[in-house]
Amino acid sequence: MPSTIDRRAFLRAAGAGAAALGTIGALASCAKPANSEQRSRGTTTLTWWDYFTLENFQPGMRALIEDIEANVPDVRIDRRTFPFADLERQITLGAVSGDLPDLAIVDNVAMNSLGGSDLLADLTDRVEEWGQADQYYKGPWAGCQVDGKTLGIPNNSNCLALYYNTEILRSANVKPPTTWDELASAAQRLTSGNRFGLAMSAIRTEEGVFQFLPFLWQTGGDLDTFATDGATALTFLDDLVAKGSLSEQCVGWTQQDVNTRFIDGRAAMQINGPWQIPTLKKETDLEWSVVALPRDKAAATCLGGENWVVMASSEKQDKAWEVLEYTQRPSVLVPYLESFGNLPSRKDLADEGTWASDPALRLFLGQLSLARPRTYGPGYPDISRAVANAEQAVLTDSAAPSAAARTAARKIDEALERR
């Protein structure tokens, strides 16, 4: 495994974004060295970066770290957190400054930009010796593969599905939709007053792209057919807005905004992920359920979640792998995932944990088998921007779906060539 980084090659892959973020380097200092007592005992201190900064994540993370330090021989964890938007960029800057962790938990879509830079340690041989790769769902495992190498291990997974207000649908005599035609019909019938039939996020960020891509895949197409299949998906959403079934304000909504409108009764249905379930369960007056995303030619949903990665620059890769392997033991992984409200990426845990008995969580878990990762190579950031701009243009009535799709397709095709 390489112990140094080709910094010039990495900067070419990372683009100019890191250069504009020079001040962010001040956010993190060099890793804390082990004290003399630790060194005398042979204790290894591993630096660990993640972006789980919200307070509700801290009990589960502290419990995991305490478990690791108690049961992985001679290891201590020096954890550092960053805002979600800063972690990947801080790793990018660290390729130049030399300030990098030993291991990190990164958004699975970050594998596109980080995976082709020689920045992440190749875990292929370790995984082969470990012999547990076949225990993971196809999508989450594929999200850790770059150029035939295993560069990460899934930390957790999620995907999208369709929530619906059971009381509203029952009163309107509407069944939960399973196809695009049924979705369009249901959304129109459920729209009344200040309540829209459907809510989703179409914001000009990866959140919006995350919610759009299933529509593209459901046409039977992919990014390399965006000029045609992208136009079909954009037309479908544009029709929902034109008929008043989907608010044009969705271009500014995050997924949390969408859930708020669903809770408030301003949306009869919403597209969202399992991380909203704890909040929904607190609403005792709200009756809801969830079904798979309605399909067109194909069934599809988008894979979300995080991956564990080890840095190629780390001189402690053996110990980092011990920690990573330990976190995947069912006795460790199940309570960790439950504390975060996340789903397992491992098939062999399907009948353990809260997701084994909770109908909504089981629905999401069942969708992981067809959840698709966003593994499109180092050009994905440009692809994401092109898709987001196309959706924004169409839903704000600035461009026709066919024209927006053609414009985006040219940029997407250029970015895909960098794979």
Protein Blocks (a to p, Z undefined) as FASTA:
>chain_A
ZZbdcfklmmmmnommlmmmmmmmmmpccdddddfklmmnopacdddddfbfbfklmmmm
mmmmmmmmmmmghiacddddddfklmmmmmmmmmmnopacfbdcddfklmmmmmmnomac
cfklmmmmnopmmmpcfklmmmmggghiafbdcfbdcdddddddfklmmmnopacdfbfk
lmmmmmmmmgghjbcfbdcdfbfbfklmmmmmmmmmmnopafklmmmmmmmmmmmmmmmm
mnopacfklmmccfklmmmmmmnopafbdcddfklmmmmmmmmmbccdddddddfkbccd
ddedddddddfklcklmmmmmmmmmmmpmklmmmmmmmnopacfbfklmmgcjklmmmkl
mmmmmmmmmoccddebjklmmmmmmmmmmmmmmmnopacfklmmmmmmmmmmmmmmmZZ
